[in-house]
Amino acid sequence: MTLPRVVATDLDGTLLRSDGTVSERTRAALRAAEDAGVEVVFVTARPPRWLDQLVDVVGGHGHVICLGGAAVWDLATASALDVCGFTADESAALVADLRAAVPGVALAFERVDGPTFDPGFRSSPDDDATDVVAPVETTLGPHGTAPGEPARQPVGKILARDPGAPVDDAPATQPVVVADGQTTAQESFFARVREAVGDRAHLAYSGAAGLAELLAPTVTKDAALARWCGRLGVDARDVWAFGDMPNDLPMLRWAGRSFAVANAHPDVLAAATDRAAANDDDGVARVLLDVLDVSAAGASAP
């Protein structure tokens, strides 16, 4: 079996176990893939501030397509290599329309240089000194939040919290709890958000309960992965992608071979070309170790 040149894997619900940890088998599989010349790229809706744990997983190096495709993050230098998103004017217009369409909505901006949270978006402050708690539109000027600060990075993602949903007590350095499915109330909230933003943004459903995640129209996981693979000189047919949620579908459809973990959303299971074991059973690692064993056996055959 031919090894892929690039393996692109989602994190939460796919590579990571349900408790957010990485097993020793997964660590070993990632090391073995890299030793065999395979580029491993993590693809996630997470912002950069949730990526610190990956440094240990990949030995202090590696690349992450984060914020749902809005940025490529270099783990070794803790810096962004590529950033896409909403301009200040685009963000301001969307915020105004969301506030009008959903009275009481709590908003947040995710940028590669840190988040901004509306007062009330979270119930407790975070320990990260880069956090800004203020009405998000107040950070859309040409400069930072204080005199002399450099211009802020583009808004990679706009988050809108359903005013009827419980406020998350978890610190913002942890992923939001993933819901088992969309409730009627949540879909009603999503419908109001879609109507307010129209084609100026697309709604990415990553499984977060009561949370609408808005990305710029050109920002998707597949577009970011295609740009990155283009820089590496790798075609889609030489890419394997792993995922579990509907926001992974564009990436899975773009890749030459796609794997849905056993715990994936039904739409993902239906769309992928292949299946892998569940995330808690190290599905990604099992696939990689199997193909690496087959390739090693083939190379040693007379």
N, C-alpha and C positions, 0 to 999 in steps of 0.2 A: 504494500500500500504506500502511495506517495505521500510524503509529508507536506503539509501546507507551508507556505512561506510566512504567513501571518496567522496568528490565532487572536481573535478579538472576542473578549468575554465580558459580559455584564458582571456586576459584583453582587449586589443584594438579591438574594433569592436564586442566584446562579452559581457563582464561584464561592461565595461566602456561605457558611452554614447559617441556620436560622438565628443563632445567638451572635452572629456577626464575626465569628472566628474563622481562621483558616487552618485546616488540618495539616498535619505533617505530610500526609500523602499528597495533598495539593501543592505544598511547598516543593516537595521532591519532583512532582510532575512539571511544575513551571521551570525549575532549574534544569531538568533533563531536556525540556523542549528548547530552552535557550542554548544549552550546550550542543544541541543538534542543529543549531542555526535558525531556529524558528523565532520570529519576532512576536512577542506576546504583548498585546495592547489591551489595557483595561478600558472598558467603555461603560460609563455610568451617568446617572442623573445627579450624582453627588456633586457638591461644590468642592473647591480645593481644600477647604478647611476640614473636610471629612476624609482626607486622603493620607494623613500622616501614618496610619497603621500599615499602609501598603509598602512603605519604604523598607520595612523589615521583611515583608513577603518576597520582595524582588531584589533583596540584597543592596538596597540603596540606589537603585537605578530603575529605569523604565519610564514608559509614557502612559498617560491616562487621558482619554477623551472624556471630559467631564462636563457638568452642567448640561447634560443631554445633547452634547455636540457643540456647545458654544465655545469651548476652549480645549486646547491640548496642553496638558500640564506635564512638565518634566520633573520627575521625583528627585533626581539627583541635585538639581539646583533650586527646587521649590519655586519655579517660575513658569509663566505661561509662554508657550511657543507660538500660539495661534489663538486669537480671540475674535469672536463674532458676537453680534447682539443688537440690542435696540439703541438707537441714538437718544440723546437727551430729549429732543423734541418728540420722537416717537413714544418714549416712555411717559412723558408728561401727558400726551393726549390719551394714551391708554389708561393711565391712572385716573384722569378726570372722568372718563367714560365708565370705568369700573365703579368708581365711587357713586356715580349717579344711578347706575343700573342695579347695584346691590348695596343699599344703605347699610352702613355699619361694617362693611367688608374691611378686613385687616390685610394689609399688603406688606410685601417684603421684596427687596431687590437682592439678587445674588450677582456679585461681581467677582472677578478673580482676585481682587485686592481686598475683599471682605464684604460682608452683608450689611444691609440697612433694614431695620425692622420698624414698622409702625408701632407706636405704643399700644400694647394690648395684643400684639401678634403672638407673643409668648407670655406665659404667666410669671416667669422668673428670668432675671438677667443671666447672660452667659458670661463665662470667664474670659472669653477672647477679647483682648483690648482693641481689636480692629472692628468690633461690632459698633454700629451706629444705631441708636434707638431714637427715631425721629420720624415725623411724617415723611414718607419716602420721597415725595416730590421736592422736599427742601434740599436734597442732595443732587439736584439735576442742573446746578449752575455750571459755568465753564471751569470752575476750580473745585477744590475739595471743600470740606466742611469748615475749614478755618483759614484765615488769611495766610497766603504764602504756600498753601498746599498745592500739589500738582493736580492737574485735571484727573477726574475719576475715570476709571476704565468703563467701557460700554456695559450696559446692564445685560448680563448674559441670560438671566431668567427673572421673570416677575412671578411671584407667588401670591395667590389670593386665597385667604382662609374664609371659609363659609362662616358667617356670623352666628349661625345656629349650631355649629359644631363645637365640641368641648375644646377648651384651650389646652394645648400640649404642655404638660409640666416638665417634660424632659429638657435637658440643656440642649442648646442649638448645635453642639458639637456632635450630637448623635442623630442618626437618620430618624425621620418620623415613622411612627408605627405603620406597618403596611396593613391595609384592610383586606379582608377575605373577598370582598366584592363591593360593587357600588350599590348604595341604597337608593331608594326612590328620591329621598331628600337630596342626596348628593348629586344625582343626575339632574335634578331640577336646578340646583346651584350651577352645575356645569353648563346647562342650557342657557342660563342668564348670562354667564360669562362669555360663552360663544357668541351670543347675540350682540353683546356690547363690543367685542373686539373685531368681529367679522374676519376678513382675510388679512388683517394687520398683524396677526399672531396666530400660532396654532397651539392647541391645548394638548399637552403631553400627559398621558395617564400612566404614572409609574406605580400606582397602587396606594398612594398616600391618602388616608381617609380625610375627607373634608377639605382637601387642598387642590386648587387648580394651579397647574404649572404652565406658564405661558412662555413660549420661545419665539424668537423672530422667525418669519416665514421661511427663511433659507436655512435655518438651524435644525438639523436632525442628526441622529447618530450615524446614519448611513452617509450623509454628505460629509461629515467630519472624517469618518473612516476612509471614504474614497479619497479625500484630499491628502490624508496622511499616507495612505498606500501609494498614491501618486508620487509623493516625495521619495518613497522608498523604491519606486519602480516596480510595484507589485500590482498585478491585475486581480480583479474580483475573483476570477476562477481559482486563484491560489490562496484564497482566504477562507478560513473556517470561523464561523461566528456562533456564539452560545448566548442564549437568553431565556427569560422566563415571563416577561410582561409585554403588554401591547406596545409600549414605547420602544421595544426592541425589534418590532416587526420590520421596519424599513432596513435596518442593518442586516437582519437575517435574510431578507429577500435579496439584498444586494450581494451578499457573499456567495461564493461558489458552492459552499456547503454550509448548511445551518443545522444547529442542534438545539432542540428544546429539552430542558431538563424535565424530569418526570413530574415535578411539582408546578409546572408552568401553567399559565392561563390557557383556557381551551383554544383561544384564537391562535396562540403561539404554537401549541401542539399540532394544530391543523395545518399551519403554514410551513413549519420547518421540514427540511428534507430528511432529518434523522432525529433520533431520540437519544437522550443520555439519562443516566440515573439521576435521582433527585439531588438537590444541593447538599442535603444532610448526609447523603451517601457518596459525596465527592464525585458527582457525575462528570464534571469537566476533567478532573484528574484521571478518572478511569479511561475516558476516551483517549487522552493524550498518552497515557502509559501504554495502552493497548497498541496504538499505532507506532509508538516508539519501539516497542518490543518487536512488532512485526517488521519494521524497517531494519532494526538491528539484525534480526534473524536472516533477512534477505541479503543484507550486506555481507554476512559471514558465510553464506551458502557458496559452494564451489561452482 
